[in-house]
Amino acid sequence: MTNKVSGIVFNIQQFSVHDGPGIRTIVFLKGCPLRCQWCANPESQYQNPELTFNYNKCIGIKECALCIKACPKAAISELADSNSIKIDRAICNNCDFCAESCPSKALELFGKTMTVDAVLKIVEEDSVFYARSGGGITLSGGEPLMQADFAYELLKEAKGRGMNTAIETCGYANWDKTKKVFEYANTVFYDIKCLDSERHKVFTNVSNEVILANFERLCNEFPSTQVVVRTPVIPGFNDWDDDIKAIRDYVKIYPNVEYELLAYHRFGESKYSYLGREYLLKDVEPLSQEQIKKLRLIVG
């Protein structure tokens, strides 16, 4: 049966060996209710398609200027005292005309409406590798549960085609819709960033009560589902021994849960300037290997 349910996808990454067993294809869905200060995929945060500008790739308006001519809203203009452009994002409607005209791909639109069938057509290109390795499809983001109906249809259809299924989530979502999605997930990667609700809100823009309540529901209602709790360790937010011990003790009472730490990195920092935004942790340095190793010893 043809599945024409659609959602907004901003990337499909093939041949991944992380985020689930075997060789996997990761489908990144757009939109996230959190605004984590360290987010490595800022292009995923808003649910609608979004224009990025990589100034390092720009040929220059003296040599090109095709984007200025292509923009129907006059949202692109010359940047004073430079050979580059500026985007008025209050006017830009992310129509993609400028990106389509850009020969160097300095302009790129992140986010494309795709049907379930269209996504799985790409995913199934690597089906032979899934069969050999036990791999499959992983939904990521953003936050896939922002598009819960689409995520549900994707995992349901993928599982019906014999694929191993996984989802990465922060857990901040309506439980009734979330539960439907989890029914078709072999593995759930679940972020628990901090047990202190106020500090959680300062660094992510939301408190953690919904996240923790949904985690407990997940573990209690799906005891046979593999759950991997992840904590991104962010200096100045949750990099203290007591924080990691508290999360470890909170999750270890559930027998189907594994716990791991993810080291903070700044790989996504350049994307903020491409989107016309500020990276709030620009002065924060990653922890040393010794510090991460010490915290991982606490996890066991």
Steps between C-alpha positions, in 0.01 A plus 500: 500500500629844409571719801466866408519640854762776486735686732793739482844338476826695502753222447528127430836354601587159361761247616501603866642256753370690801156560646385140490627152410666426167520730201226762511338782312420799720202713402512847653159660557466876538373672811586490871322640810833551681761768441809336645783753511746240367280367216718364219214508247347850527355453151274237656335722760224671302252267334465690173767497225780747573758679285870486592783706353858371510702812425815291445345349186365825355654595164426868562239738364745663259545165331150359552209671684255244358336460841418871521331483161315179588348614830134601445483668842813715465622337822857466369718803445862607486687505829663839540877519449524140386457280198234295672130504586272542798162340557209683657347204682196704601408516130636165377230234461743213427363456148826337376530707180832647612643162600397349168680780317820482709776326295735454798230369739585775747126533548317185605148431619480255789167321513305319233150356507519126432252214513561182696544312173755753372708476818491120511593479132833660595533296819445173313789570265717346772269214594764239416727650769220497756439131438867416552567725798166511680473869420210714390350846541550753780289813536683804633467877486429749633244309694317231298203511736427856383371314193359206692244392238768495229747321730234242585428427134871482414585251774185295450562467126873435547435227752241351269774476237724309739731778615642551845367832631632760743424855607700771674288724721513755779160372619331839513171411329139396548500147642203367304673576169839403635372161612381418147848572363679294766284198413697468175850575633746219577732749672434837659792736560374732773671820610499580869713810533453606862274414793495858629189645336591868538849454361353289219270787407781757500711300255228341281205741534271229644471329837550125527177375665340382175825340388541299820133399515515370143823315573338316790197417285729370225688269737187374675278450194768369262720275716622301197615807307869580518542845654831685490510811716749760384634804680691760300757626747510880477756703698326728747168318463529138608869406514515443874531157661178545697299572183619185327452288813146629539405408143676163530308413815172622349519282188666187639183379673363406157647170375455581128704822515863566408669828587774685314662843493560710189788746503422861412644622170476817293470344153171680431618848600552629145140417409373775729659773292360336185154543655563852624499392865740518793663193653455557873778264614773648280726551802448150643779250437434123485602290797833323483518129427604447861193680632264303275671175596452582868129564452457183296652300785211624715256355248678166516 
